[in-house]
């Protein structure tokens, strides 16, 4: 079973944060997480982010601990 994302964010908020982000890789991470909030499978999020499913899992863990850290 996939690790759930924290409940204090949602897809529209993640997309809004991504629009303000100036860092390309971080924007891809945020958009991949937004897709998960919308119900996408982790494999689809990995394709959006250009990474493996294991990396998406790492992103979820980091996001759950720190929130949407942007640069």
PDB file with one MODEL, atoms N, CA, C and O in Angstrom:
MODEL        1
ATOM      1  N   UNK A   1       0.842  -1.182   0.000  1.00  0.00           N
ATOM      2  CA  UNK A   1       0.000   0.000   0.000  1.00  0.00           C
ATOM      3  C   UNK A   1       0.890   1.249   0.000  1.00  0.00           C
ATOM      4  O   UNK A   1       1.843   1.325   0.775  1.00  0.00           O
ATOM      5  N   UNK A   2       0.588   2.229  -0.861  1.00  0.00           N
ATOM      6  CA  UNK A   2       1.401   3.448  -0.932  1.00  0.00           C
ATOM      7  C   UNK A   2       1.281   4.293   0.334  1.00  0.00           C
ATOM      8  O   UNK A   2       0.263   4.267   1.025  1.00  0.00           O
ATOM      9  N   UNK A   3       2.319   5.025   0.612  1.00  0.00           N
ATOM     10  CA  UNK A   3       2.322   5.950   1.738  1.00  0.00           C
ATOM     11  C   UNK A   3       1.406   7.125   1.385  1.00  0.00           C
ATOM     12  O   UNK A   3       1.591   7.749   0.340  1.00  0.00           O
ATOM     13  N   UNK A   4       0.427   7.437   2.229  1.00  0.00           N
ATOM     14  CA  UNK A   4      -0.469   8.549   1.910  1.00  0.00           C
ATOM     15  C   UNK A   4       0.221   9.900   2.059  1.00  0.00           C
ATOM     16  O   UNK A   4       1.150  10.055   2.852  1.00  0.00           O
ATOM     17  N   UNK A   5      -0.245  10.867   1.289  1.00  0.00           N
ATOM     18  CA  UNK A   5       0.241  12.237   1.409  1.00  0.00           C
ATOM     19  C   UNK A   5      -0.442  12.924   2.588  1.00  0.00           C
ATOM     20  O   UNK A   5      -1.554  12.563   2.973  1.00  0.00           O
ATOM     21  N   UNK A   6       0.236  13.913   3.152  1.00  0.00           N
ATOM     22  CA  UNK A   6      -0.336  14.639   4.280  1.00  0.00           C
ATOM     23  C   UNK A   6      -1.639  15.326   3.863  1.00  0.00           C
ATOM     24  O   UNK A   6      -1.808  15.705   2.704  1.00  0.00           O
ATOM     25  N   UNK A   7      -2.546  15.478   4.813  1.00  0.00           N
ATOM     26  CA  UNK A   7      -3.904  15.936   4.528  1.00  0.00           C
ATOM     27  C   UNK A   7      -4.057  17.457   4.490  1.00  0.00           C
ATOM     28  O   UNK A   7      -5.117  17.948   4.101  1.00  0.00           O
ATOM     29  N   UNK A   8      -3.038  18.211   4.881  1.00  0.00           N
ATOM     30  CA  UNK A   8      -3.186  19.668   4.935  1.00  0.00           C
ATOM     31  C   UNK A   8      -2.871  20.359   3.604  1.00  0.00           C
ATOM     32  O   UNK A   8      -2.813  21.587   3.545  1.00  0.00           O
ATOM     33  N   UNK A   9      -2.671  19.587   2.549  1.00  0.00           N
ATOM     34  CA  UNK A   9      -2.473  20.112   1.197  1.00  0.00           C
ATOM     35  C   UNK A   9      -3.419  19.385   0.267  1.00  0.00           C
ATOM     36  O   UNK A   9      -3.966  18.340   0.620  1.00  0.00           O
ATOM     37  N   UNK A  10      -3.617  19.938  -0.931  1.00  0.00           N
ATOM     38  CA  UNK A  10      -4.409  19.275  -1.961  1.00  0.00           C
ATOM     39  C   UNK A  10      -3.829  19.638  -3.324  1.00  0.00           C
ATOM     40  O   UNK A  10      -2.882  20.421  -3.409  1.00  0.00           O
ATOM     41  N   UNK A  11      -4.391  19.074  -4.384  1.00  0.00           N
ATOM     42  CA  UNK A  11      -3.844  19.276  -5.732  1.00  0.00           C
ATOM     43  C   UNK A  11      -3.850  20.743  -6.165  1.00  0.00           C
ATOM     44  O   UNK A  11      -2.832  21.218  -6.667  1.00  0.00           O
ATOM     45  N   UNK A  12      -4.957  21.486  -5.991  1.00  0.00           N
ATOM     46  CA  UNK A  12      -4.920  22.889  -6.422  1.00  0.00           C
ATOM     47  C   UNK A  12      -3.860  23.715  -5.686  1.00  0.00           C
ATOM     48  O   UNK A  12      -3.212  24.572  -6.288  1.00  0.00           O
ATOM     49  N   UNK A  13      -3.684  23.464  -4.401  1.00  0.00           N
ATOM     50  CA  UNK A  13      -2.665  24.196  -3.641  1.00  0.00           C
ATOM     51  C   UNK A  13      -1.269  23.826  -4.130  1.00  0.00           C
ATOM     52  O   UNK A  13      -0.408  24.695  -4.261  1.00  0.00           O
ATOM     53  N   UNK A  14      -1.042  22.546  -4.400  1.00  0.00           N
ATOM     54  CA  UNK A  14       0.271  22.116  -4.890  1.00  0.00           C
ATOM     55  C   UNK A  14       0.573  22.748  -6.247  1.00  0.00           C
ATOM     56  O   UNK A  14       1.705  23.159  -6.502  1.00  0.00           O
ATOM     57  N   UNK A  15      -0.428  22.827  -7.112  1.00  0.00           N
ATOM     58  CA  UNK A  15      -0.222  23.449  -8.424  1.00  0.00           C
ATOM     59  C   UNK A  15       0.043  24.948  -8.287  1.00  0.00           C
ATOM     60  O   UNK A  15       0.844  25.504  -9.039  1.00  0.00           O
ATOM     61  N   UNK A  16      -0.609  25.596  -7.352  1.00  0.00           N
ATOM     62  CA  UNK A  16      -0.372  27.018  -7.112  1.00  0.00           C
ATOM     63  C   UNK A  16       1.057  27.247  -6.618  1.00  0.00           C
ATOM     64  O   UNK A  16       1.720  28.191  -7.046  1.00  0.00           O
ATOM     65  N   UNK A  17       1.520  26.400  -5.736  1.00  0.00           N
ATOM     66  CA  UNK A  17       2.898  26.511  -5.241  1.00  0.00           C
ATOM     67  C   UNK A  17       3.876  26.254  -6.386  1.00  0.00           C
ATOM     68  O   UNK A  17       4.891  26.940  -6.504  1.00  0.00           O
ATOM     69  N   UNK A  18       3.571  25.273  -7.225  1.00  0.00           N
ATOM     70  CA  UNK A  18       4.439  24.953  -8.364  1.00  0.00           C
ATOM     71  C   UNK A  18       4.538  26.133  -9.328  1.00  0.00           C
ATOM     72  O   UNK A  18       5.607  26.395  -9.880  1.00  0.00           O
ATOM     73  N   UNK A  19       3.432  26.843  -9.533  1.00  0.00           N
ATOM     74  CA  UNK A  19       3.457  28.007 -10.436  1.00  0.00           C
ATOM     75  C   UNK A  19       4.391  29.098  -9.927  1.00  0.00           C
ATOM     76  O   UNK A  19       5.012  29.803 -10.722  1.00  0.00           O
ATOM     77  N   UNK A  20       4.494  29.241  -8.618  1.00  0.00           N
ATOM     78  CA  UNK A  20       5.354  30.283  -8.035  1.00  0.00           C
ATOM     79  C   UNK A  20       6.810  29.835  -7.907  1.00  0.00           C
ATOM     80  O   UNK A  20       7.693  30.665  -7.692  1.00  0.00           O
ATOM     81  N   UNK A  21       7.064  28.555  -8.034  1.00  0.00           N
ATOM     82  CA  UNK A  21       8.408  28.008  -7.841  1.00  0.00           C
ATOM     83  C   UNK A  21       9.311  28.364  -9.021  1.00  0.00           C
ATOM     84  O   UNK A  21       8.901  28.265 -10.177  1.00  0.00           O
ATOM     85  N   UNK A  22      10.521  28.773  -8.723  1.00  0.00           N
ATOM     86  CA  UNK A  22      11.497  29.149  -9.753  1.00  0.00           C
ATOM     87  C   UNK A  22      12.463  28.014 -10.103  1.00  0.00           C
ATOM     88  O   UNK A  22      13.277  28.155 -11.016  1.00  0.00           O
ATOM     89  N   UNK A  23      12.381  26.902  -9.389  1.00  0.00           N
ATOM     90  CA  UNK A  23      13.305  25.780  -9.558  1.00  0.00           C
ATOM     91  C   UNK A  23      12.621  24.678 -10.370  1.00  0.00           C
ATOM     92  O   UNK A  23      11.629  24.107  -9.917  1.00  0.00           O
ATOM     93  N   UNK A  24      13.135  24.375 -11.551  1.00  0.00           N
ATOM     94  CA  UNK A  24      12.530  23.390 -12.439  1.00  0.00           C
ATOM     95  C   UNK A  24      12.331  22.021 -11.817  1.00  0.00           C
ATOM     96  O   UNK A  24      11.219  21.495 -11.854  1.00  0.00           O
ATOM     97  N   UNK A  25      13.381  21.418 -11.241  1.00  0.00           N
ATOM     98  CA  UNK A  25      13.197  20.094 -10.632  1.00  0.00           C
ATOM     99  C   UNK A  25      12.172  20.099  -9.492  1.00  0.00           C
ATOM    100  O   UNK A  25      11.407  19.147  -9.343  1.00  0.00           O
ATOM    101  N   UNK A  26      12.156  21.159  -8.697  1.00  0.00           N
ATOM    102  CA  UNK A  26      11.169  21.233  -7.607  1.00  0.00           C
ATOM    103  C   UNK A  26       9.755  21.371  -8.176  1.00  0.00           C
ATOM    104  O   UNK A  26       8.807  20.804  -7.633  1.00  0.00           O
ATOM    105  N   UNK A  27       9.616  22.117  -9.260  1.00  0.00           N
ATOM    106  CA  UNK A  27       8.310  22.246  -9.899  1.00  0.00           C
ATOM    107  C   UNK A  27       7.807  20.884 -10.360  1.00  0.00           C
ATOM    108  O   UNK A  27       6.635  20.561 -10.168  1.00  0.00           O
ATOM    109  N   UNK A  28       8.687  20.075 -10.971  1.00  0.00           N
ATOM    110  CA  UNK A  28       8.289  18.722 -11.389  1.00  0.00           C
ATOM    111  C   UNK A  28       7.868  17.874 -10.194  1.00  0.00           C
ATOM    112  O   UNK A  28       6.898  17.120 -10.280  1.00  0.00           O
ATOM    113  N   UNK A  29       8.591  17.992  -9.077  1.00  0.00           N
ATOM    114  CA  UNK A  29       8.227  17.242  -7.869  1.00  0.00           C
ATOM    115  C   UNK A  29       6.835  17.659  -7.390  1.00  0.00           C
ATOM    116  O   UNK A  29       6.002  16.810  -7.074  1.00  0.00           O
ATOM    117  N   UNK A  30       6.594  18.956  -7.339  1.00  0.00           N
ATOM    118  CA  UNK A  30       5.301  19.451  -6.869  1.00  0.00           C
ATOM    119  C   UNK A  30       4.161  19.004  -7.783  1.00  0.00           C
ATOM    120  O   UNK A  30       3.088  18.632  -7.308  1.00  0.00           O
ATOM    121  N   UNK A  31       4.396  19.042  -9.085  1.00  0.00           N
ATOM    122  CA  UNK A  31       3.358  18.616 -10.029  1.00  0.00           C
ATOM    123  C   UNK A  31       3.107  17.114  -9.943  1.00  0.00           C
ATOM    124  O   UNK A  31       1.970  16.667 -10.094  1.00  0.00           O
ATOM    125  N   UNK A  32       4.146  16.341  -9.705  1.00  0.00           N
ATOM    126  CA  UNK A  32       3.973  14.900  -9.529  1.00  0.00           C
ATOM    127  C   UNK A  32       3.146  14.609  -8.275  1.00  0.00           C
ATOM    128  O   UNK A  32       2.278  13.737  -8.289  1.00  0.00           O
ATOM    129  N   UNK A  33       3.415  15.333  -7.204  1.00  0.00           N
ATOM    130  CA  UNK A  33       2.648  15.153  -5.980  1.00  0.00           C
ATOM    131  C   UNK A  33       1.210  15.620  -6.166  1.00  0.00           C
ATOM    132  O   UNK A  33       0.289  15.013  -5.620  1.00  0.00           O
ATOM    133  N   UNK A  34       1.004  16.693  -6.930  1.00  0.00           N
ATOM    134  CA  UNK A  34      -0.356  17.158  -7.226  1.00  0.00           C
ATOM    135  C   UNK A  34      -1.129  16.072  -7.950  1.00  0.00           C
ATOM    136  O   UNK A  34      -2.312  15.864  -7.679  1.00  0.00           O
ATOM    137  N   UNK A  35      -0.480  15.384  -8.859  1.00  0.00           N
ATOM    138  CA  UNK A  35      -1.142  14.294  -9.584  1.00  0.00           C
ATOM    139  C   UNK A  35      -1.574  13.189  -8.625  1.00  0.00           C
ATOM    140  O   UNK A  35      -2.654  12.620  -8.779  1.00  0.00           O
ATOM    141  N   UNK A  36      -0.739  12.886  -7.644  1.00  0.00           N
ATOM    142  CA  UNK A  36      -1.104  11.869  -6.648  1.00  0.00           C
ATOM    143  C   UNK A  36      -2.324  12.338  -5.862  1.00  0.00           C
ATOM    144  O   UNK A  36      -3.243  11.555  -5.621  1.00  0.00           O
ATOM    145  N   UNK A  37      -2.340  13.606  -5.462  1.00  0.00           N
ATOM    146  CA  UNK A  37      -3.514  14.133  -4.760  1.00  0.00           C
ATOM    147  C   UNK A  37      -4.775  13.986  -5.601  1.00  0.00           C
ATOM    148  O   UNK A  37      -5.865  13.801  -5.059  1.00  0.00           O
ATOM    149  N   UNK A  38      -4.636  14.069  -6.924  1.00  0.00           N
ATOM    150  CA  UNK A  38      -5.784  13.936  -7.818  1.00  0.00           C
ATOM    151  C   UNK A  38      -6.164  12.487  -8.085  1.00  0.00           C
ATOM    152  O   UNK A  38      -7.141  12.222  -8.787  1.00  0.00           O
ATOM    153  N   UNK A  39      -5.405  11.549  -7.534  1.00  0.00           N
ATOM    154  CA  UNK A  39      -5.741  10.141  -7.687  1.00  0.00           C
ATOM    155  C   UNK A  39      -4.875   9.363  -8.655  1.00  0.00           C
ATOM    156  O   UNK A  39      -5.132   8.185  -8.902  1.00  0.00           O
ATOM    157  N   UNK A  40      -3.845  10.002  -9.211  1.00  0.00           N
ATOM    158  CA  UNK A  40      -2.948   9.290 -10.123  1.00  0.00           C
ATOM    159  C   UNK A  40      -2.154   8.224  -9.366  1.00  0.00           C
ATOM    160  O   UNK A  40      -1.867   8.359  -8.176  1.00  0.00           O
ATOM    161  N   UNK A  41      -1.818   7.191 -10.076  1.00  0.00           N
ATOM    162  CA  UNK A  41      -0.955   6.151  -9.501  1.00  0.00           C
ATOM    163  C   UNK A  41       0.475   6.684  -9.397  1.00  0.00           C
ATOM    164  O   UNK A  41       0.848   7.641 -10.075  1.00  0.00           O
ATOM    165  N   UNK A  42       1.255   6.051  -8.545  1.00  0.00           N
ATOM    166  CA  UNK A  42       2.638   6.494  -8.341  1.00  0.00           C
ATOM    167  C   UNK A  42       3.461   6.362  -9.619  1.00  0.00           C
ATOM    168  O   UNK A  42       4.386   7.144  -9.843  1.00  0.00           O
ATOM    169  N   UNK A  43       3.136   5.387 -10.453  1.00  0.00           N
ATOM    170  CA  UNK A  43       3.836   5.230 -11.727  1.00  0.00           C
ATOM    171  C   UNK A  43       3.620   6.429 -12.639  1.00  0.00           C
ATOM    172  O   UNK A  43       4.546   6.883 -13.312  1.00  0.00           O
ATOM    173  N   UNK A  44       2.393   6.938 -12.658  1.00  0.00           N
ATOM    174  CA  UNK A  44       2.099   8.135 -13.455  1.00  0.00           C
ATOM    175  C   UNK A  44       2.827   9.348 -12.880  1.00  0.00           C
ATOM    176  O   UNK A  44       3.356  10.165 -13.633  1.00  0.00           O
ATOM    177  N   UNK A  45       2.859   9.469 -11.561  1.00  0.00           N
ATOM    178  CA  UNK A  45       3.598  10.562 -10.923  1.00  0.00           C
ATOM    179  C   UNK A  45       5.083  10.470 -11.264  1.00  0.00           C
ATOM    180  O   UNK A  45       5.740  11.491 -11.467  1.00  0.00           O
ATOM    181  N   UNK A  46       5.606   9.256 -11.326  1.00  0.00           N
ATOM    182  CA  UNK A  46       7.011   9.064 -11.691  1.00  0.00           C
ATOM    183  C   UNK A  46       7.260   9.531 -13.122  1.00  0.00           C
ATOM    184  O   UNK A  46       8.293  10.141 -13.399  1.00  0.00           O
ATOM    185  N   UNK A  47       6.333   9.255 -14.028  1.00  0.00           N
ATOM    186  CA  UNK A  47       6.480   9.727 -15.413  1.00  0.00           C
ATOM    187  C   UNK A  47       6.443  11.256 -15.471  1.00  0.00           C
ATOM    188  O   UNK A  47       7.222  11.868 -16.201  1.00  0.00           O
ATOM    189  N   UNK A  48       5.554  11.862 -14.717  1.00  0.00           N
ATOM    190  CA  UNK A  48       5.484  13.328 -14.676  1.00  0.00           C
ATOM    191  C   UNK A  48       6.789  13.905 -14.162  1.00  0.00           C
ATOM    192  O   UNK A  48       7.295  14.890 -14.700  1.00  0.00           O
ATOM    193  N   UNK A  49       7.337  13.291 -13.119  1.00  0.00           N
ATOM    194  CA  UNK A  49       8.582  13.776 -12.516  1.00  0.00           C
ATOM    195  C   UNK A  49       9.836  13.340 -13.245  1.00  0.00           C
ATOM    196  O   UNK A  49      10.920  13.854 -12.971  1.00  0.00           O
ATOM    197  N   UNK A  50       9.706  12.392 -14.178  1.00  0.00           N
ATOM    198  CA  UNK A  50      10.868  11.904 -14.904  1.00  0.00           C
ATOM    199  C   UNK A  50      11.806  11.059 -14.053  1.00  0.00           C
ATOM    200  O   UNK A  50      13.021  11.071 -14.245  1.00  0.00           O
ATOM    201  N   UNK A  51      11.212  10.313 -13.094  1.00  0.00           N
ATOM    202  CA  UNK A  51      12.003   9.511 -12.162  1.00  0.00           C
ATOM    203  C   UNK A  51      11.371   8.132 -12.002  1.00  0.00           C
ATOM    204  O   UNK A  51      10.403   7.804 -12.689  1.00  0.00           O
ATOM    205  N   UNK A  52      11.916   7.330 -11.096  1.00  0.00           N
ATOM    206  CA  UNK A  52      11.362   6.015 -10.790  1.00  0.00           C
ATOM    207  C   UNK A  52      10.322   6.124  -9.670  1.00  0.00           C
ATOM    208  O   UNK A  52      10.225   7.143  -8.986  1.00  0.00           O
ATOM    209  N   UNK A  53       9.565   5.068  -9.506  1.00  0.00           N
ATOM    210  CA  UNK A  53       8.566   5.030  -8.441  1.00  0.00           C
ATOM    211  C   UNK A  53       9.239   5.123  -7.069  1.00  0.00           C
ATOM    212  O   UNK A  53       8.684   5.724  -6.150  1.00  0.00           O
ATOM    213  N   UNK A  54      10.413   4.542  -6.927  1.00  0.00           N
ATOM    214  CA  UNK A  54      11.134   4.623  -5.648  1.00  0.00           C
ATOM    215  C   UNK A  54      11.461   6.071  -5.299  1.00  0.00           C
ATOM    216  O   UNK A  54      11.369   6.463  -4.136  1.00  0.00           O
ATOM    217  N   UNK A  55      11.842   6.865  -6.295  1.00  0.00           N
ATOM    218  CA  UNK A  55      12.136   8.276  -6.055  1.00  0.00           C
ATOM    219  C   UNK A  55      10.862   9.013  -5.645  1.00  0.00           C
ATOM    220  O   UNK A  55      10.903   9.871  -4.762  1.00  0.00           O
ATOM    221  N   UNK A  56       9.738   8.691  -6.271  1.00  0.00           N
ATOM    222  CA  UNK A  56       8.461   9.307  -5.873  1.00  0.00           C
ATOM    223  C   UNK A  56       8.161   8.979  -4.416  1.00  0.00           C
ATOM    224  O   UNK A  56       7.695   9.837  -3.666  1.00  0.00           O
ATOM    225  N   UNK A  57       8.424   7.750  -4.019  1.00  0.00           N
ATOM    226  CA  UNK A  57       8.231   7.370  -2.612  1.00  0.00           C
ATOM    227  C   UNK A  57       9.087   8.252  -1.706  1.00  0.00           C
ATOM    228  O   UNK A  57       8.617   8.719  -0.669  1.00  0.00           O
ATOM    229  N   UNK A  58      10.327   8.479  -2.092  1.00  0.00           N
ATOM    230  CA  UNK A  58      11.214   9.344  -1.305  1.00  0.00           C
ATOM    231  C   UNK A  58      10.670  10.769  -1.242  1.00  0.00           C
ATOM    232  O   UNK A  58      10.731  11.418  -0.198  1.00  0.00           O
ATOM    233  N   UNK A  59      10.131  11.254  -2.380  1.00  0.00           N
ATOM    234  CA  UNK A  59       9.536  12.595  -2.402  1.00  0.00           C
ATOM    235  C   UNK A  59       8.366  12.677  -1.438  1.00  0.00           C
ATOM    236  O   UNK A  59       8.218  13.668  -0.722  1.00  0.00           O
ATOM    237  N   UNK A  60       7.528  11.638  -1.413  1.00  0.00           N
ATOM    238  CA  UNK A  60       6.370  11.626  -0.521  1.00  0.00           C
ATOM    239  C   UNK A  60       6.825  11.680   0.929  1.00  0.00           C
ATOM    240  O   UNK A  60       6.275  12.440   1.727  1.00  0.00           O
ATOM    241  N   UNK A  61       7.821  10.884   1.273  1.00  0.00           N
ATOM    242  CA  UNK A  61       8.329  10.896   2.647  1.00  0.00           C
ATOM    243  C   UNK A  61       8.870  12.273   3.023  1.00  0.00           C
ATOM    244  O   UNK A  61       8.579  12.779   4.106  1.00  0.00           O
ATOM    245  N   UNK A  62       9.649  12.875   2.141  1.00  0.00           N
ATOM    246  CA  UNK A  62      10.210  14.197   2.417  1.00  0.00           C
ATOM    247  C   UNK A  62       9.108  15.250   2.504  1.00  0.00           C
ATOM    248  O   UNK A  62       9.124  16.091   3.402  1.00  0.00           O
ATOM    249  N   UNK A  63       8.148  15.207   1.572  1.00  0.00           N
ATOM    250  CA  UNK A  63       7.048  16.153   1.589  1.00  0.00           C
ATOM    251  C   UNK A  63       6.233  16.022   2.883  1.00  0.00           C
ATOM    252  O   UNK A  63       5.868  17.026   3.495  1.00  0.00           O
ATOM    253  N   UNK A  64       5.954  14.793   3.288  1.00  0.00           N
ATOM    254  CA  UNK A  64       5.186  14.584   4.513  1.00  0.00           C
ATOM    255  C   UNK A  64       5.921  15.143   5.731  1.00  0.00           C
ATOM    256  O   UNK A  64       5.284  15.631   6.664  1.00  0.00           O
ATOM    257  N   UNK A  65       7.240  15.078   5.732  1.00  0.00           N
ATOM    258  CA  UNK A  65       8.021  15.562   6.866  1.00  0.00           C
ATOM    259  C   UNK A  65       8.230  17.077   6.843  1.00  0.00           C
ATOM    260  O   UNK A  65       8.174  17.734   7.883  1.00  0.00           O
ATOM    261  N   UNK A  66       8.472  17.631   5.640  1.00  0.00           N
ATOM    262  CA  UNK A  66       8.901  19.040   5.552  1.00  0.00           C
ATOM    263  C   UNK A  66       7.929  19.966   4.833  1.00  0.00           C
ATOM    264  O   UNK A  66       8.064  21.188   4.907  1.00  0.00           O
ATOM    265  N   UNK A  67       6.954  19.392   4.140  1.00  0.00           N
ATOM    266  CA  UNK A  67       6.069  20.221   3.335  1.00  0.00           C
ATOM    267  C   UNK A  67       6.721  20.555   2.003  1.00  0.00           C
ATOM    268  O   UNK A  67       7.748  19.974   1.653  1.00  0.00           O
ATOM    269  N   UNK A  68       6.132  21.488   1.254  1.00  0.00           N
ATOM    270  CA  UNK A  68       6.633  21.824  -0.077  1.00  0.00           C
ATOM    271  C   UNK A  68       7.810  22.798  -0.028  1.00  0.00           C
ATOM    272  O   UNK A  68       7.649  23.991  -0.286  1.00  0.00           O
ATOM    273  N   UNK A  69       8.962  22.295   0.297  1.00  0.00           N
ATOM    274  CA  UNK A  69      10.162  23.136   0.373  1.00  0.00           C
ATOM    275  C   UNK A  69      10.472  23.663  -1.026  1.00  0.00           C
ATOM    276  O   UNK A  69      10.731  22.882  -1.942  1.00  0.00           O
ATOM    277  N   UNK A  70      10.448  24.978  -1.191  1.00  0.00           N
ATOM    278  CA  UNK A  70      10.714  25.582  -2.492  1.00  0.00           C
ATOM    279  C   UNK A  70      11.906  26.506  -2.395  1.00  0.00           C
ATOM    280  O   UNK A  70      12.236  27.031  -1.332  1.00  0.00           O
ATOM    281  N   UNK A  71      12.549  26.688  -3.552  1.00  0.00           N
ATOM    282  CA  UNK A  71      13.748  27.526  -3.589  1.00  0.00           C
ATOM    283  C   UNK A  71      13.521  28.838  -4.268  1.00  0.00           C
ATOM    284  O   UNK A  71      14.444  29.646  -4.373  1.00  0.00           O
TER     285      UNK A  71
ENDMDL
END
